[in-house]
Amino acid sequence: MGFSGYLIKLGGAGGDILPLDYMKIGGYKATPNQRMESEAGRAVTGFLHRTTVEHTSTKIEFETPPMTNTQQAQMMQLIKRHFTNAKERRLTIEYYNEEDDSYATADVYMPDIEYTINRIDTGTNTIYYDSFRVAFIEY
């Protein structure tokens, strides 16, 4: 299928595209199709033996550009609208899978976000945040 102009759709194929404006240039990282082993180890001869499970897991993370509290709230509102379990921050996404050059759907969670305030303008009630990391990790 190839790349179709977006990296992430929140809510799956019929969902909302996460605008690229929320991703800092050079700040997007994807680790698609991570293999997992049910067991792995080295034989006495030194050769590695792996039993790889069928399910793979994808991790997507990106740095945002610096933004204001209003921009941050708009981005979070868009993401939260697609939570299927707010307590777990669980949602479905469609993402561009670089390994397969196609789009895939994943059930993911969004880990905690750490915010750093660069400055506060009390005259306009505006908080200016430094860039921060957002991640989606597949179950």
Residue frames relative to the residue before (quaternion, step in Angstrom):
aa qw qx qy qz dx dy dz
M 1.0000 0.0000 0.0000 0.0000 0.00 0.00 0.00
G 0.2701 -0.8005 0.4967 0.1987 3.61 0.99 -0.78
F 0.6775 -0.4938 0.3782 0.3926 3.52 -1.38 0.12
S 0.1512 -0.8173 0.5544 0.0434 3.59 -0.91 0.98
G 0.7411 -0.4712 0.2320 0.4182 3.60 1.04 0.70
Y 0.7535 0.2587 -0.1997 0.5704 3.63 1.21 0.02
L 0.4006 -0.7164 0.5205 0.2352 3.57 -1.23 0.48
I 0.8159 0.0748 0.0063 0.5733 3.60 0.96 -0.87
K 0.0932 -0.7268 0.6767 0.0724 3.52 -1.16 0.82
L 0.3164 -0.7446 0.5626 0.1702 3.55 -0.78 1.07
G 0.7768 0.2968 -0.2305 0.5054 3.57 -0.87 0.94
G 0.6104 -0.5676 0.3509 0.4268 3.59 1.24 0.13
A 0.8363 -0.2749 0.1629 0.4455 3.53 -1.38 -0.20
G 0.7541 0.3706 -0.2155 0.4974 3.61 0.97 -0.76
G 0.4993 0.7093 -0.3826 0.3183 3.57 1.30 0.11
D 0.6688 -0.4798 0.3976 0.4054 3.51 -1.32 -0.47
I 0.4419 -0.6685 0.5307 0.2760 3.55 -0.97 0.87
L 0.3543 -0.6842 0.5930 0.2338 3.56 -1.01 0.87
P 0.4112 -0.7467 0.4527 0.2616 3.62 -0.38 1.17
L 0.5322 -0.6360 0.4658 0.3085 3.55 -1.06 0.82
D 0.5293 0.6395 -0.3999 0.3885 3.61 1.22 -0.39
Y 0.6489 0.5126 -0.3159 0.4651 3.60 1.19 -0.47
M 0.6860 0.4412 -0.2712 0.5110 3.59 1.29 -0.10
K 0.4049 -0.7095 0.5260 0.2365 3.55 -0.78 1.06
I 0.5249 -0.6173 0.4779 0.3391 3.58 -0.99 0.81
G 0.8038 0.2068 -0.1913 0.5240 3.57 -0.78 1.04
G 0.6555 0.5451 -0.3028 0.4260 3.58 1.26 0.00
Y 0.5617 0.5947 -0.3872 0.4253 3.60 1.28 0.13
K 0.0120 0.7865 -0.6163 0.0384 3.58 -0.89 0.99
A 0.0164 -0.7852 0.6190 0.0052 3.56 -1.00 0.82
T 0.0832 -0.7426 0.6624 0.0536 3.52 -1.13 0.79
P 0.0654 -0.8443 0.5315 0.0178 3.58 0.16 1.27
N 0.8664 0.1712 -0.1002 0.4582 3.53 -1.32 0.47
Q 0.1288 0.8043 -0.5674 0.1208 3.61 0.85 0.90
R 0.3427 -0.7442 0.5391 0.1949 3.57 -0.78 1.03
M 0.1369 -0.7675 0.6227 0.0674 3.52 -1.18 0.72
E 0.2769 -0.7656 0.5618 0.1466 3.54 -1.06 0.77
S 0.3780 -0.6778 0.5738 0.2616 3.55 -1.12 0.68
E 0.7674 -0.0865 0.0094 0.6352 3.54 1.29 -0.40
A 0.0327 0.7747 -0.6296 0.0493 3.51 -1.16 0.68
G 0.2415 0.7683 -0.5691 0.1658 3.53 -1.07 0.67
R 0.4656 -0.6614 0.5124 0.2885 3.52 -1.30 0.22
A 0.4263 -0.6711 0.5480 0.2599 3.50 -1.06 0.83
V 0.6702 -0.4891 0.3555 0.4304 3.61 -1.23 0.25
T 0.6256 0.5338 -0.3328 0.4615 3.58 1.24 -0.39
G 0.5703 -0.6203 0.3657 0.3953 3.57 1.31 -0.17
F 0.5502 0.6136 -0.4044 0.3965 3.60 1.23 -0.18
L 0.4152 -0.7032 0.5276 0.2338 3.54 -1.06 0.84
H 0.1005 -0.7622 0.6379 0.0445 3.55 -1.01 0.92
R 0.0266 -0.8051 0.5919 -0.0264 3.57 -0.83 1.05
T 0.1364 -0.7223 0.6685 0.1135 3.51 -1.19 0.70
T 0.1337 -0.8298 0.5414 0.0215 3.54 -0.22 1.34
V 0.3889 -0.7284 0.5172 0.2249 3.57 -0.88 0.98
E 0.6488 -0.5524 0.3692 0.3710 3.56 -1.24 0.47
H 0.6992 0.4775 -0.2784 0.4534 3.61 0.89 -0.95
T 0.1410 -0.7484 0.6410 0.0959 3.54 -1.09 0.79
S 0.2540 -0.7646 0.5776 0.1316 3.56 -1.22 0.45
T 0.2162 -0.7821 0.5757 0.1006 3.55 -0.97 0.91
K 0.1265 -0.7603 0.6328 0.0741 3.55 -1.12 0.74
I 0.0433 -0.7756 0.6297 -0.0104 3.54 -0.88 1.03
E 0.0813 0.7844 -0.6122 0.0572 3.55 -0.93 0.86
F 0.0029 0.7920 -0.6105 0.0008 3.52 -1.16 0.61
E 0.3837 -0.6596 0.5970 0.2476 3.48 -1.31 0.54
T 0.3541 -0.7056 0.5683 0.2320 3.54 -1.04 0.78
P 0.5006 -0.5559 0.5170 0.4161 3.55 -1.22 0.12
P 0.6324 -0.4627 0.3965 0.4784 3.62 -1.16 0.14
M 0.0290 0.8170 -0.5742 0.0452 3.58 -0.98 0.79
T 0.5286 -0.6131 0.4865 0.3287 3.50 -1.34 0.27
N 0.6738 -0.4769 0.3628 0.4323 3.56 -1.28 0.18
T 0.6155 0.5402 -0.3477 0.4565 3.61 1.08 -0.62
Q 0.6680 0.4839 -0.2973 0.4808 3.60 0.92 -0.88
Q 0.6383 0.5252 -0.3180 0.4643 3.57 1.00 -0.84
A 0.6620 0.5064 -0.3038 0.4615 3.59 0.93 -0.89
Q 0.6374 0.5208 -0.3280 0.4636 3.62 1.01 -0.76
M 0.6556 0.5007 -0.3130 0.4706 3.59 0.94 -0.87
M 0.6862 0.4826 -0.2902 0.4605 3.58 0.87 -0.95
Q 0.6076 0.5463 -0.3475 0.4600 3.59 1.05 -0.68
L 0.6411 0.5209 -0.3112 0.4699 3.58 0.98 -0.84
I 0.6803 0.4760 -0.2876 0.4775 3.60 0.90 -0.92
K 0.6889 0.5066 -0.2886 0.4306 3.60 0.79 -1.02
R 0.5705 0.6081 -0.3726 0.4073 3.58 1.11 -0.61
H 0.7370 0.4109 -0.2138 0.4922 3.57 1.18 -0.56
F 0.3949 0.7061 -0.4959 0.3156 3.61 1.21 0.15
T 0.2397 -0.7403 0.6096 0.1511 3.56 -1.00 0.89
N 0.7506 0.0722 -0.0794 0.6520 3.55 1.32 -0.28
A 0.3080 -0.8032 0.4832 0.1628 3.58 -0.18 1.31
K 0.6271 0.5513 -0.3467 0.4273 3.60 0.99 -0.78
E 0.7320 0.3861 -0.2173 0.5175 3.59 1.02 -0.83
R 0.3043 -0.7413 0.5107 0.3116 3.59 1.30 -0.35
R 0.2985 0.7750 -0.4849 0.2742 3.54 1.00 0.93
L 0.1406 0.7753 -0.6069 0.1039 3.56 -1.03 0.84
T 0.4158 -0.6514 0.5629 0.2931 3.52 -1.34 0.18
I 0.0484 -0.7848 0.6173 0.0271 3.56 -1.03 0.80
E 0.2366 -0.6663 0.6687 0.2299 3.48 -1.38 0.26
Y 0.0062 -0.8201 0.5704 -0.0453 3.58 -0.79 0.97
Y 0.5114 -0.6098 0.5045 0.3348 3.51 -1.28 0.46
N 0.2026 -0.7824 0.5838 0.0775 3.55 -0.70 1.17
E 0.3347 -0.7885 0.4872 0.1698 3.55 -0.28 1.29
E 0.6267 0.5598 -0.3413 0.4211 3.59 1.02 -0.74
D 0.7767 0.3275 -0.1579 0.5144 3.58 1.01 -0.85
D 0.3024 -0.7650 0.4965 0.2771 3.60 1.32 -0.23
S 0.6242 0.4668 -0.3598 0.5128 3.55 0.89 1.02
Y 0.5186 -0.6109 0.4879 0.3462 3.56 -1.31 0.07
A 0.0866 -0.7783 0.6213 0.0260 3.55 -1.12 0.76
T 0.3539 -0.7098 0.5705 0.2131 3.54 -1.27 0.47
A 0.0077 -0.8075 0.5890 -0.0315 3.58 -0.97 0.86
D 0.3387 -0.6662 0.6268 0.2204 3.52 -1.26 0.69
V 0.0216 0.8437 -0.5267 0.1013 3.59 -0.39 1.26
Y 0.2245 -0.7064 0.6317 0.2269 3.51 -1.38 0.02
M 0.3446 -0.7142 0.5748 0.2017 3.52 -1.27 0.53
P 0.3243 -0.7638 0.5213 0.1995 3.63 -0.48 1.12
D 0.7252 -0.4241 0.3213 0.4371 3.55 -1.34 0.19
I 0.2682 -0.7359 0.6029 0.1516 3.53 -1.19 0.69
E 0.2237 -0.7581 0.6002 0.1224 3.55 -0.98 0.89
Y 0.1635 -0.8054 0.5676 0.0488 3.55 -0.68 1.15
T 0.1236 -0.7572 0.6368 0.0760 3.55 -1.11 0.78
I 0.2856 -0.7571 0.5659 0.1581 3.56 -0.74 1.09
N 0.3167 -0.7487 0.5592 0.1626 3.53 -0.85 1.06
R 0.7606 -0.2129 0.1537 0.5938 3.56 0.97 -0.90
I 0.2637 -0.7331 0.6056 0.1618 3.53 -1.36 0.29
D 0.1827 -0.7508 0.6264 0.1021 3.53 -0.97 0.94
T 0.2398 -0.8078 0.5241 0.1238 3.58 -0.22 1.27
G 0.5716 0.6001 -0.3764 0.4141 3.59 1.19 -0.39
T 0.7792 0.2593 -0.1383 0.5536 3.58 1.09 -0.73
N 0.3884 -0.7308 0.4683 0.3093 3.60 1.31 0.02
T 0.4439 0.6827 -0.4482 0.3686 3.54 0.97 0.94
I 0.2035 -0.7315 0.6401 0.1174 3.53 -1.05 0.92
Y 0.1787 -0.7635 0.6132 0.0953 3.56 -0.98 0.89
Y 0.1716 -0.8065 0.5627 0.0592 3.57 -0.56 1.22
D 0.4552 -0.6000 0.5742 0.3211 3.52 -1.26 0.54
S 0.6972 -0.4196 0.3615 0.4552 3.55 -1.31 0.11
F 0.0283 -0.7944 0.6063 0.0226 3.60 -1.06 0.69
R 0.4942 -0.6829 0.4763 0.2501 3.55 -1.27 0.56
V 0.0797 -0.7441 0.6625 0.0323 3.53 -1.07 0.92
A 0.0360 -0.8098 0.5855 -0.0057 3.59 -0.93 0.88
F 0.1387 -0.7250 0.6659 0.1079 3.50 -1.35 0.49
I 0.0532 -0.8079 0.5866 -0.0201 3.57 -0.68 1.13
E 0.4105 -0.7436 0.4811 0.2169 3.54 -0.71 1.11
Y 0.4886 -0.6420 0.5137 0.2919 3.53 -1.15 0.77
